[in-house]
């Protein structure tokens, strides 16, 4: 039995961060193997990235909390969430950036011939994403930008395509709500909300340099790049205070 299979047979611990239960995957490789298996099948469910901002939003908005709780996999995409999990579990938990996770899943999908369908982003970005995925030998069975007019037609197209992996880039919680509606009609599939990932993947938006990522300072890079985010970032100070006082 290989290491990946053995790891998947162990129950995944969960840690409550505020009102949100977060799965403590050991690392990205464990999560990749959990979602796309070596026989080409996929986990039938949905995943959502959890960061301090989402935790704070869930604490003050019961509807957002319900959206987050509706996902089957809630993985740690923020260092503030990871720190809480490490303290509670008394062991190392790695951060899993959603953008990197999706890109690695696409490579794994190409390897195991998983049929993929992408939804969201501007028409030109969606097309660029589709072209790049095909160049990576991904079995792309459909691509629809985020400006579609007929949701019923979109769902019918996804069902007809035979997709087993659907990613939606429309921002939270819009993408998660759409995923819930698609999933109700096409359940045997893995779903992932990916926000601005297609923009990063195609080079239309520059991600933080590698050193900033390694130092867990992506938030600071985004703030310097987009000063308009200052209001959102200041809200995270509350999270930091609650972390150090043990309230979260």
N, C-alpha and C positions, 0 to 999 in steps of 0.2 A: 504494500500500500504506500503510495507516495505521500509526501508531506502535505500537499494541498488537500488531498482527499481526507487524510487523517484530521486536518485542522477543521474541515467542514463538518465532521461528525461530532465535534465538540459544540455544546450550546454556546451561543454568542451572548455574553453578559450585557446587561443594559444598565445604564446609569441615569437617574432622574436629574436633569439640569433645569431648575425652575420647574415648570409644568411639563417639560418635554422629556420623554424617554429616549435616550440615545444609545445605539448599539455600539459596543466597544470592539470593533474589529481590530485584530492585532496590527494589520497593516493593509496597504492597498491590494497586495497580491491576494490576500485572503478574501477580500470583498470582490475582486475580479472573478475569482474562481467560484464564489457563491452565486454571482449573477449569471455568468456564462460558463456552462460546464463543458468538459472535454468531449462530450458526445454531441455537442452543438445545441443542446436544449438550453432554455433560459429560465431563470426564476420568474414565476408568474406573480407579479406584484409591482410595487412602485417604490422609488427611493427619493429622499429629499435631503439636501445638505442642511446641516444645522450649525449656525454660528451665533455669537452673542446677540446680534441684532434680531434674529428670528426668535430667540428665547425671550427677549424683552417684549417683542411684539405679541408673542403668545401670552405673556403675563397680563397684558392689558387689553387683549382682544380675544374673546372666547371663540369667535368665528375662525380666526387665524389658527388658534390652538387646535380647533377641530380639523382644519385642513392639514396641519402638520401631523396630527395623530392618525389621520386617514392613510398616511403613507406606511408601507410595510417595513421599509428600511429607513432609519434616520441615522445618518452617519456624521461624524464630527468634521466639519469643514472650517472650524475657527479655533485658533489657539486658546481662546478663552474657555471654550467648551472642553477642549482637550485637557486643560489644567484642572478643571473640576473633576473630570473623569479619572485622571491620574491620582488625584488626592483621595477620591472615594474608593477606588479599586486597589490602591497601593501597588500599582504596577504601571509599566510604560504603555501608553496608548498613543498611536501615531495619528497626526492630522492627515485627512484625506481630502485634498482640494478637489472640488467638483469638476473644475475645468480639466485637470489632469486625469481624473477618473474617467470622464467621458472619452477623452482621446485614447486612453489605454483600452477602454472597452471597445472602441471602434477597431483598434488593431486586433484585439482578441476575436471580435466578430468576423473580421476578415479571415483569420486563421481557421475558425470553425464554421465558416459559411452561414452565419446567422443572417436572416433577412432583416434589414434595417429600414426604418421609415423616419424621416426627419420633418419636423414641423416648426415653423416660426422664423423670426428675423425678417429683415427687409428682403424684397425679391432678389436683389443682386447678391446679397450676402448668402441667402439660402442657395442660390445657384452656384456660387463659388464654393460653398461647403459641399454641395453635392458633387461637383467636379473633383474636388480634392479627395473626397471619400472614394470615389470610383477609381481615382489614380492609385489609391492605397489598396485596391482590390476588395473593397467592402461591397457586399451584396446589397446594394441600395435598391429597394423595391418601390420607393416613392419619396417625393420631396414637395412640400407645400409651404409657401411662405406664411408669415403671420398676418397677412392682410386678406385672408380668405373670407368670403361672404356667406358661404353655405356650410354650416357645421355638420349637418346631416350628410351632405355629400362627402365631406372630409372623412367622417367616420366610416362611411360605406367604402371609400377608396382604401382606407387602412385595412378594413376587414378583407376586402377583395385581394389585396396585395399579399396577404399571408405573412405580414410582418410579425416578428417575434421580439423585436426591440424597437421601441418608439421613443424618441427624445423630442421634447417640446421646449422651444426657446421663446418665451413670451413674458418672462418676469413673474415673480411671486406676488399674490397667490393665483393670478390668472392662469398660469400654466398648470398648476396643481389641480385647479377646479376643472379645467378642460380634460386633464388626464383622467379624473374621476368619471367624467361623462363618457369618454372613449372606452375606458376600461369596462364600464358596465355592459357594453355591447361586444367587446373584443377582449375577454378576460385572460386568455392563454398567451400572455405577452408580458414583457418587462417594460416599464415606463420610467422615464427619468426627466425631471424638469431641469433645464440647463442654463436658464438666464441668458447672459451675454456670451456664452461659450463659443457660438458660431463666429461671432465677431473676432474673438481672440484667435480661434483656429485658422481663420482666413487672413489674419494680419491686419484687419481693419481697426482693431483696438489693440494697443500695446499693453502686454501684461508687465507686472513689476519685474525688474531684473532678478536673475537667479539668486544673487546674494541677499536681496531684500526678502525673497521668499524663504530662504534658509533661516533667516533671522526672524521670521514670522512678522515682518513689517510691511506686508502687502497693503494693510489698511492705511499706513502712513503714506505709502507711495500713491495710493488712490486719492488720498486727501490732498496731497501736493499737486496731483494732476487735475483734480476737480475740487477746488476750494469750496464749491457750493455744497459739498458733503459735510461741512463742518457741523451743521445741526445734528445730523445723524450720528456723527462721531462723538459729539459731546454727550449724547445719550448713553454711550457705552461706558462713560465714567461711572454711571450708576451701577452697571454690571460689575465693574472692577471693585467698587466699594463693597458690594454685596458679596463678591468672591472673598475678599480679605476678611470680611466680618463673619463669614461662614453662613450667610443667608441664602446662598444659592449653590 
